[in-house]
Amino acid sequence: MARDKRSLVNRRSFLPSQVKSVCETWPLLERLAYHQTTTHRLTFKEDVETYRKFGARAFGAWRFKVEDFGEFRAFDLLKERELTVSSLSWAGGFAYSDGEAYEAAVADAFDAVKMAQTLEASCLVVLPGTRGSYTVNHGRRMIIEALQRVGDVAGARGVQVALQPVDKTFAEDGCFLDSLDKMLDFLADCQHPQIGLNLDLFHLRNTPRLIERLPELLPWIRLVQLSDCRQHPTSAMDRCPLGVGILPVGELVEALEALGYRGFYDVPLMSTTSRNGNYAQVLQSTRQTFEELAGMR
């Protein structure tokens, strides 16, 4: 009970202002963003050409592909094709067993912030990691300190940070962000205006009354990630296309829009189906289903 009271106090003591997105005046369909992990086998340039072909105005970038292509070349290509980066994934993994690895992870996150700034990404998605070999309190302090340092650099460069939750089923031992309440505690303890939440429906699917809690979450949300899943997904990579599984995708979008959320909806379909399937079919289906589930048809 004491922990619950502390959590409520923390959440009330620091509440960020809702961040205005670059896409806040865009129509809903234009705020749908394909994610580069969906088209896993394509190159960065092929992704850009393919997304534009299927009507995208924005997409979620994957550092691996950006680094392979070159971030400045990527920026030039995006300007040429008039595409916006809705998010950049990932950085994090801060709690290691020695200081050198810890500093290396923080430095890597600084590099990711710089890349996000170069690409003019709406946010950087961060996976803080587990506590490693440390005690709970020590590991938590280390990760919060790292996030605050990253938040300071992100603030100086005009980049928002979105923390990634991990479903308890797939979380490693010592993971601090395997539930929504733990996530809110963590955000409150960070007390940093640049650090918010990636509302990933797949990883938060087991949260009781998630739709009802959206008003509480709205000030924290920096990004919404949508994908569907079956009754019993086998891994964090076992996502399904929108409308194929059991998740309340349409209900979530309608509720967020009614509350005034005007940010991006990333669709990362990290699964065997998307990796081995027909990308054109997956992207076209995603766009059509999003329209249907969001009540646009």
Buried (B, 14 or more C-beta within 10 A) or exposed (E): EEEEEEBEEBBEEEEBEBBEBBBEEBEBBBBBBBBBBBBBEBEBBEBBEBBBEBEBBBBBBBBBBBEEBEBEEBBEBBEEEEBBBBBBBBBBBBBBEEEEBBEBBBEBBBBBBBBBBBBBBBBBBBBBBBBBEBEEEEBBBBBBBBBBBBBBBBBEBEBBBBBBBBBEBBBEEBBBBBBBEBBBBBBBBBBBBBBBBBBBBBBBBEBEEBEEBBEEBBBBBBBBBBBBBEEEBEEBBBBBBBBBBEBBBBEBBBBBBEBEBBBBBBBBBBBEBBBEBEBEEBBBBBBEBBBEBBEEE
